Amino acid sequence: DLGLKSRMVERIRAMNRTRIQKEKVETREFKPVSVKTRIGFDHCAIEEWAQHLLETEPACISIHGRTLKQMYTGHADWEAIGRAVQIAKGSQTLMMVNGDLNDAHEIVKRIRETGVDGVLLGRGSLGNPWIFSHKDWIRQQAQQSGCLPEKEEWVEPARRFRVLLEHARYFEEVRGVQRFAGMRKHFGWYCKGLPKAAELRNRMCQTKNSNEVALILDEYSREFQHLFSP
């Protein structure tokens, strides 16, 4: 009854036969729908856009604080995000946001400023999967006010290297050694803040498999043994 072409209808029926051993589903189920968007195309139009989206009553709206034209350049516009959150106040739609969130303190600060329901993490988690271990602390601090207590977020090199190598081996296992070059972009994020980070990254970016990565990490650990002592 949607006016689909007969070829598309047959494809759907074939998929249903494979998936549920039936051509048609007897009853329709309503599923919650979320929307992931930005603050605008080439300029900020988030007020009008958010209001338009809210009229459809989605379960959740997630906003990235840049325009599409910006891609990932410049800085996220958190004032615009805050305005969108205020527009959604009183609705049944959850508001989630993201953009330039790289540590627990920054996340708490933005939640307090905007009153948003939650945040999404993308590039901030690259080379830093430990950021998710702070979620209980973030939730607790976001509900309070005043100065934030110190939060130790430095991850010791030994732990970083263990996860880096585990990541490389999983990548190799899933994607195959012939596609290992796709793993190289992650090395720089894991090395950030370490002595001679650029040199270490450059060496690992010439590797062809996880065993070569392991050898380089072992050599680095021996050169900077003081960083790996208990």
N, C-alpha and C positions, 0 to 999 in steps of 0.2 A: 504493500500500500504506500510505499515511499516513491513510487515512480521510477525505480531503478531499471536499467537495461536488462534484458533477459539473460545476457551473458553473465552479468554481475550476480543476478539472482541465483543462477545455477552454480556459480563459484561459492556463494554463501551456503547453499544447500549441501554442496560437496564437503565443505569444511565442517558443517554440522554433522554430516554422516560420519566423518572421521572422529570428530571431537566427542559427540554425545550419542552417536548411533541413531540419530533422527534427523529429518530434513528441516523440521520446524520446532521452535520452542513454544510449548503450550502457553506459558505465562511470561509476561514481561516483568523484569525486576528493575526498579529504579536504583541507579548507582550514583554515589556522590561524585561530582565532577569538580576538579580544581583547574585554575587558570594560572599559567606562568607567563609573566609579561614584563615589560620595561616601562619607564616613565614616559616614553613617547618614541616617535620615529626619528625626527631630526630636531625636535625641540620638546620641552617638557609640556605634556598635556595630560598629566596624571589625574587632575581633578575631574575633568570631563570623562576620561577613560575609565577611571575607577567607578564613578557613578553609573556609567553605562554597564559595566560588568556586574555591579551589585544588583541591578534590576533583574538579572537572570538568576539571582540567588545561588551562586556557586557555593560549594562547601568551603572552599579556600581560594584566596587570591595570593599569589606569590609575586612580589615586585623586586626586580633588580633595579638599582638606583642609577642607571645610565640609560641614555637613548640608544636606539638600535644603531644610529650613525656613529656613535662613540665607540661601539664594540666594547673593548676593555681598556680604552685609553682614558686619561683624565681621572676624575674621582667621582664616586657615587654621590648623588645629591640626596643627602639624608633629610634635608628640610622638605623636599618634595615627597619623600617617603612618609614623613610625619604627617603631612597634610592628607595624604591618601588614607592613612590609618584613622585619622579623625573623621573622615567622611564615612568610614565603615563602622564607626562606633554605634552600638545599638542594633546592628544587624546580626544575623546568625552566621555570617561569613567570617571565618578565621583569616587573619592577615599575617602572612609570612613575608620576610624581606631578606635580601642579601646584597652584598657589595662591599668590598674592602674590609672584610671581617677576618682578621689574621690571628687574634689572640683572645683569651677569655675576658680580659679587661675591656677590650674594645666592644665585644659582644654585649657585655652587661651595660656599658655606657649607652649603646644605641637602643637597647631594649628600654632602659629607663627614660631616655629622651623621647622616644616615639610612642611608647605604650603598646608596641606590637605584640602579637601573640607568640611569635617565635621567629627564628632565623634559619636560613639555609646556608650551608658552607660549601663552597666550590674550590676555588684556587687556594683558599686559606688552609685547606687540609692537605694540599700537595706537599709531600715530604714531611708532613706533620700530622699523621693520623692520630697522635696522642691528644689533639685538641678536643676530641670527642669524650675523652675521659674526664673533662672538666664540667660536663653538663650539669651534674648535681650542684656543684659550686655556683655555676652560672645561674641556675634556676633560683637558688637560695638568695644570692646577692641581687638579682633582678627585682625581687620582691621587697627589698629594703631600700634605704636612702642613706645619704651621707658618703663619706670617703670609702673607697674600696680598700680592703686589706690587701697586702702583698700576696701575689700568687706566683709561685715558682713554676715557670714554664720551660726552663732549659732542660732538654733531654740529653743525658750523657752520651758521648760518642759511641761507646760500646753498644748501647741499646739501639742507637740509630743505625749502626752498621748491621746489627742482627736483622732488623726489620728491612733494611735496604736489600740485603742479600736474600732474605725470604721473599720479598717482593719480586726481585729479579728471577728467582727460580720458579715462582708461580707463573710469572709472565712467560718464561721460556716453556713451561709445561703446557700452558693453555694456548699460546699463540704459535709456538714452534720456534726452534732456534733460528730458522731462516728469517724470522721477523723480529729478531731480538733488537734491531736498531730502534724499534718503537719504544723500547724501555729507556733509552738514553736520556730522553727529556726529563726523566724523574731524578736523575743523579744530582743535578744542580740544586734541587730543592732539599734533598737530604743532606747535602754538604754545606748548606748555608750557615755561616758563622764560624766555621772551623778554620784553623790555620791552614794557609795555602789551599783554600777551598777551590779557587779557579784552576790550579794545577791538578788537584785531585779530580775535579770534574772533567777536565780535558782528557786525562788519562782514561777515565772510565768510559768516556764517549767514543773511544776508539775500540772498545771491547766488542766481541762477537758472541759471547755467551756468558753465563753466570759464573763459570769456573774462572774465567779471566778476571771478572769483577772481584771474586773472592781473593785472588792473589794480590790484586792492587790494594784492597782493604787491609789485607794482612801486612803488606809492606808499610802502609801508612801507619797502622797501629804500632808497629815496631819502631818507626821513626819518631812518633809522638807518644811514646810509651807512658809518659806522665799523665796524659789525658785519659788513659785507660786503666790506671791503677785504682784499686778500690778505695 
